Amino acid sequence: MKKNLNIFYKLYLLFSIISIFVFGKLNSITQKAHLTSAWYPQEKTELTKELNFYIKKAKEKFKLKNNPADIKIIIAPHAGYYYSGLCAATAYQTLLSENKKNSKIKNIIILSPSHTKYFEGIAIPNFDNYENCLGSINIDKNKIEKLKTNSSYKFVEKVFEQEHAIEIQLPFLQHTVENFTIIPLIVGSIKEQDYKTIANHLKNIIDENTLIVISSDFIHYGKDYDYTPFDLFILDNIRYYDTEALYAIGKQSYNNFNNLLRKTNATICGQNCIKILLKLLEEKPFGEIEPRLTCYYTSAQMEQARNNNYINIKKLLSDLSDDLVKNSVSYAGLIFTTEKNNTLKQDDQLTNYEKKSLYNLAKRSIENEFKENKIPANLLWPVRTLSLDKNSGAFVTLNKNGELRGCIGRIISNQELFKTIQEMAIASAFNDNRFNKITKNELENLDISISVLTSPKGINSYNEIILGKHGIILKKLTKSGYLANSVFLPKVPVDWGWNLQKTLEQLSLKAGLDKDAWQQDCYFDIFESFEIKNNLD
């Protein structure tokens, strides 16, 4: 009898375990992807092909140096992939290591605005997984339960079934992250006093393996969006407004971002998600983090740049006449990383997008001088970032058919890099006394090169100079008390094929001294630089 009871007990346990496993699975609730092929391909092979296309294009045209393990936050757009897929890819590419999926990230918090339903608070999922043609993604139910202890986090009927801004991020995450769970949250109306509490509860579910994704587009301009605060220089004004928002986000300033919204009524659909993020960052859940802008453009620009699967990057980043910007949505890719920007090589401290925007600034600033209706100088500025905000010396060199046509710069500058480049571009074109002013007919054949400099430092001997690496500043106090000086950029001796002696002789002559003056009583400073050439294509 006892033996029979023991067998019965074991069978009961086995049946219970099987029941929990089988029926638990059967009772799990799946949220199936509801977006159509107008958003992205609905078949696995085609969607994978499209994701590969955007990631490859992002790596070719908008690469940046970063450590994938250090990425903590991504801000990415949520339009259909035809419009915003490339921009999103520039941010998501940073999660990959030599095309290998990120294996450090284990849980991903996605904050999305609600586009179809009004409600107060934060909508949490009542299902167990998301499913699309690439597979199934589990919801982290334990973390959802922790959030529910605050009344702002609640179930809102049918909001997930109707919202696109979370679902549009999932294929990129599946393409770039190995194994992960998600905490999808749809943000409704939030009272000002509740942001801090909501952010604090979010902090409780963050650990070292957490990634936060903010799903947001930026300025929606035009009558379709009931937002037309300007009707002249439309694209430049849109970028200026977006710049103010992105700069506030980069500075991690809740107050600056909130003040901008009040001042401009900026139509940033994910503004409440961003405000939660900025309140969260006040608590430093990841320690010190730094922003990097991966890309920025508008839907109006993409319409002009795209021809099926071909995207003309030059057109994508070019200005448009006002009649082509009747309705437009802005897209930006932004990452936050614990990696310190100043630990990177100088050339890597700017993203490829930032380099392209500086070249575009120099080019457009020169062209603008020939316009009857000039664009205000500040509207030509690129999207302002902390990297472009640093004080840095720069030279702008102009060549025409291989011949020097102008070159002016500053070794040291007390203003932001982008402002220095704008001023030096105009000065090189119109104020280099060695040449006549640039004419309008020359613009088409003008090659522009920008040299961004490090701060000069003194050396004990000219023997420390490494040609091709170091820019050189020669200084000598003459017998008459005049300080003679001259400078060569690092590329000068390389371009001319000079050795060190020949370089220093030419440097002496440039300073108005005898060619052998460098041999005695001269002081030398060195600096480094990197070049930005025509990289818009």
Buried (B, 14 or more C-beta within 10 A) or exposed (E): EEEEEEEEEEEEEEEEEEEEEEEEEEEBEEBEBEBEEEBBBBEEEEBBEBBEBBBEBBBEBBBBBBEBBBBBBBBBBBBBBBBBBBBBBBBBBBBBBEEEBBBBBBBBBBBBBBEEBEBEBBBBBEBBBBBBBBEBBBBBBEBBEBBBEBEBBBEBEEBBEEBBBBBBBBBBBBBBBEEBBBBBBBBBEBEEEBBBBBBBBBBEBBEEEBBBBBBBBBBBBBEEBEBEBBEEBBBBBBBBBBBBBBBBBBBBBBEBBBEBBEEBEBBBBBBBBBBBBBBBBBEEBBEEBBBBBBBBBBBBBBBBBBEEEEBBBEBBBBBBEBEBBEBBBBBBBBBBBBBEBEEBEBBBBBBBBBBBBBBBBBBBBBBBBEEEEEBEEEBBBBBBBBBBBBEBBBBBBBBBEEEEBBBBBBBEBEEBBBBBBBBBBBBBBBEBEEBEEBEEEBBEEBBBBBBBBBEBEEBEEBEEBEBEEBBBBBBBEEEEEEEBBBBBBBBBBEEEEBEBEBBBBBBBBBBEBEBEBBEEEBBBBBBBBBBBEEBBE
